[in-house]
């Protein structure tokens, strides 16, 4: 995911200078020759077959991480830098493209690498560019560097041309340097190896650089430890070393950018370890079916078509040899780049990472999504984290620790919780926020029931969850104040058993309530699209985590408080992990980092929503992101060239691409 344009972040000139300084921070220029000589390599040799092979081992996620941090992302490169040469100061020379520093390139190397661009330049431009080769502020004066930049500041090196050079020339060199500097790289998958290439690109192959008497910080201490970890194959220690080296830049002009980079590298490396040393890949195609109209509309109340399934029913089916209801349905969870809850977060999505969750994290997510939790009633805020597991819950007396995973339609792999804004307490319970396999299959086969509720901010009311064969009192119903079904936007799949961005977008009133899974153990769940907490309602008693969840929400009787309103914030664990990382990584004042989570979606409210409604030409814009606004945004997204579908979520990338100016970053 591109880092956003600071023009739309409200960054002042000094902050833009700070971003450019971080882009140009590359210790490699200072130590590359010395360090490369130690390992018998060179950073200026033309890419060999070995170098090209090393670059091919860098995963797409790692490649994007490197490019984003060397350019600021496409938005920054094209709209702020304007694809022109920059001088990032420090020990840098005039820099073009994706971190290509002319101060440390030879004339022949520059001419060879950029031949296609050079061919389009005038004779004067060619001469001006070549005059920059070999000069850098590690040895040349500020006046000289400013003079050189003035000569070339209007010459364009396009994103596409720069990417070609980076892939063909620059990346292979540093991938090979990494492979030569560190043993056992062949044991790492593309995410982990790519992180080390990113580190080498930023700090050079300095993994053996000793401490010098003048180096009071021992700047390369963590680099040496990383090499020792690679020798001993203690790969799990490397994320820790990446985070610890942040100490070097504390209090400097580049602290924010390098803090963000090291933390992102640590996360991606840890995620790579979580899937195993051998690289894994998940592929899939977009759904073959899109609704004939941009947004379908139905009056379906899914809960009226559903029969609850309990663990007793499953046991009976198993004994009878007819386990078709759940196990044989075959529904699957889509890959992140295809799934509407995750695709908007970009391609760099690590999984399997543990993180702490606090009330501050939930407050930040509400703020960045314009969810109006402050005007809620005295009731606590309910929340769901799609794709989450509990490592430590709120009863341990310590921090809540969750794991970022992905849901499925078989087992409850989500978290549903209670956030008491008055006390700051947060409680978490195992559950599911997706339909089970039977519900997904039911819609495909009969077009009755089975849906995926979109992430967003909803209002629920206490009442009895009633289906064809069961009524559960004291549940939470997706209803209006008069207890009529609330209209929302859900996803349905008719061509297969996978929810993807190209699937049907249905404006309907599905009755996606919050109720027990009807399984006392986390071995299954009954849901047409409802939000479920592990536990049961049986013989007049609420049991399991479901009972504890109701207690945390303030219910003391079986019926609860009929009609009482509750806000429900549904997001993904991936977003919660990112918010947690902003807090633990000291990035809560970093506008670029904050904007990675800036969103407008169902349930958002305020001036930004009203501005969006005006851009969508909605009549009577009211600042409330409801089903009409969501439907229109889906229509717009489907018309974007190259679109594979829609998710109804406004991101900074789409906002900036449309030339809009209203989605400012939220201060903390």
C-alpha positions, 0 to 999 in steps of 0.5 A: 500500500502506497504511503500517502501524499503529504499534500493531503496530510496537511504536512508543513514544509519542514515535515516534508523535508523530514520525509525526504531526509528519511528517504535519503538515509542510507548508511550504505554509502558510508560503509558499502565499499569497506563492507563489500570488500570484506565479503568479496563483493561490490555494490556497483558491479553489473547484475550477474545471474546470481544477483538476478536469482537473489532478487527473484527470491524477494517476495512481493510484500518485501519488494513493496516495502522497500519501494515504499520506503525508498520513494515515499510511495507512488503518491508521494513520488508523483505528487510531492517529489513530482518524479524529479531528482532530490537531494536528501542531504545526510551523506547523499548525492543527487538521487533519482528514481527508487533511491538511485544515488548518483553520488555513489554511481560511476558514469558508465553505470549511470549511463547503462542503467538509465539508457532508456530515459537518457535517450529522451533527454536534451543534450543540456539535460544529459550534461546536467545529469552527468555533472551530478555523478560522483558528488555527495554531501559526505565529501562535497559542500552544501552549496555544491549540492544545491547548485547541482540540484538546481541544474536538474530539478526539472528533469522527470524520471517517471515511476514506471521507468524508475521501477524498471531500473530498480528491478533490473539493476538496483535490487539484484545488487543489494539482494546479492550483497545480502546473500553474500554478507549473511549465511543461511539466507537460502533457508529464509522465505521471500518475506524474511529474505526481503526484509534483510535486503531492505535493511542492506539497502538502507544500512549497507552490508554492515553485518560485520562492522566492528565498533570504533573508538569514536562510535559511542553508540556502537551503531552496528551492534544489532547488525552484528547480532543479526549476522550471529542469529543467521549463523546460529539459525536463531531467526526468531531473534531478528525482529527484536534486533530490528526494533532495538536498532531504532535507538540509534536515531532517537532525537534525530530528524529521521527518527520517525521515518526510520522507526516506521521502517524498522517496525514494518520490517520486523513485522514482515519478518515475524510474519514470514517466520509464522508461515514457516521457513519455506515460502508459501503462496495463496492464489485465487481469481476474482469471482466470475459473477458480479451483480448485473447492477452495481448494488443489488437490493433485496428485502430478505431477512436472513434470520427468518430463513435460518434453522439454528444448528447446535453441537447436539445436531452435529453429533447426531449427524455424525452418528448417522453418517450424514455430516453434510450441514457443516463439514461438506459445504466447502466454503473457503476464505479468500486471499487477502488481495481478493477479500473485501475486508482485507484488500483495502489494507494493501498487499503487505499483510503479515499474519500470525503475529501476536499483539496487545489490545487496549482501550486506546487502540479501540479509541484510535480505530474509532477516531480514524474511521470517524465512528462516533463512539462518544455520543453513544449511550451509557452502554459499553461499546461492543466490538468484533475483530474479524480474524483474531485469536485469543492468546491472553484474555482480560481475566489474566490480570495482564495485557490482552494478547491477540493473534492476527489470523484469518477467519474460516467458515468452520471454526470460530476464529474471531474475537467479540468484545466489550469496551467500557469507555467509562472505566477503560476496561476491555473484555474479549471472548472467542467467537465468529463474525462470518457465516458458517459453511452451511449458510454460504452454501445455502445462498449459492444453492437457493438464494436464501440466507447466507451473507457476510456483514461488512466491517463498519459501525452499527447499532444493535438493540437487546431482544430475542434472536428468533429463527425458524426453530429457536428463540434466544432471549437477551441477545443483540439484534441489528434493529432500528429503534422501533425494532424493525430490521435495520438496512445495511450492506452485505456481501453474497456469493452465488457463483462459488463459496468464497466471498470476494470483491467481485461478488454481489453487494446486497442492500438489505435488512438481513437480521445479522444479530449477535447471539451464541454459537450454540456450541459450548466448545469452539468446535463450530458455530451456527450463523447465517451471517450473524456475529456469534460468541462461543456458548449456548442458550439451553434449558433457560440458561446462557452458558460459556463465554456467551454468558460472560460476554452478556455480563460484561455488556451489563446484563444480569437477567436472561432477557437482558434489557429489552430495547437497550441500544448498543454500538457495535464496531466491526473491524479486522484483527489486522487493523487492530494489530496495526493500531497496536503497533502505532502505540507500541512503536511510538508512532501516534504522532506520525501522520503518514503512519496514522493515515495507513488506517484512515478510512470512511466506511459504513457507520462513519459520521461527520464532515468528511462523510458529508464531503464524500456524499457531495462528491458522490452527488447524493441528494441532501448529504447528511454526514451519515455513511449509511446504505445509500452512501455505501451503495454509491461508493461501491458503484464508483469503485466498480467503475475505476479502471482495472477494478476487480470489484468493490468494498465500499471503503474509502481509502486515502489512495482512492481519495487522492486518486480522485483529486479530493482534498477532504480526507485529512489525517486525524490528530491524536 
